[in-house]
Amino acid sequence: MMFPKERSNKAYHELVFWVGIIATLSYRIIVVLNFYSQLWVDIAWNIGTVGFIWYFIYRFSISSRRAKAIEAKKLIEKIESKKELNASDRQTISLILKGLKTSKAKINYFVIFVSSALALAYSVVIRFID
């Protein structure tokens, strides 16, 4: 099987999901912390940076494994030319599709969007009040 790591440790997947959430919130809270303490700004920035490095290396590795599996099995060519897919091809496609369907990356994207909008709104409001 070309794509076994996709089903790997569920606890690690969950950990990386929360690392991404914490990194996102750490960066966005900097807008508030700027008014209180440079130390806390630095702490939040470091947590966010380390978290994003970890999260995006993880997401990159998943995307790379999927792309390598698709390329190695020539899945695009087989589907476009309507060639027969063998059991291994179908299993690889199934793993990729299940991974896309169950991925919590969409939740991370939503948290990034909402927290960014809130941080931006806070920043604009606080500047008009000041």
Sequence and secondary structure as in RCSB ss.txt:
>XXXX:A:sequence
MMFPKERSNKAYHELVFWVGIIATLSYRIIVVLNFYSQLWVDIAWNIGTVGFIWYFIYRFSISSRRAKAIEAKKL
IEKIESKKELNASDRQTISLILKGLKTSKAKINYFVIFVSSALALAYSVVIRFID
>XXXX:A:secstr
   GGGG  HHHHHHHHHHHHHHHHHHHHHHHHTTT HHHHHHHHHHHHHHHHHHHHHHHHHHHHHHHHHHHTTH
HHHHHTT    HHHHHHHHHHHHHHHH THHHHHHHHHHHHHHHHHHHHHHHHH 
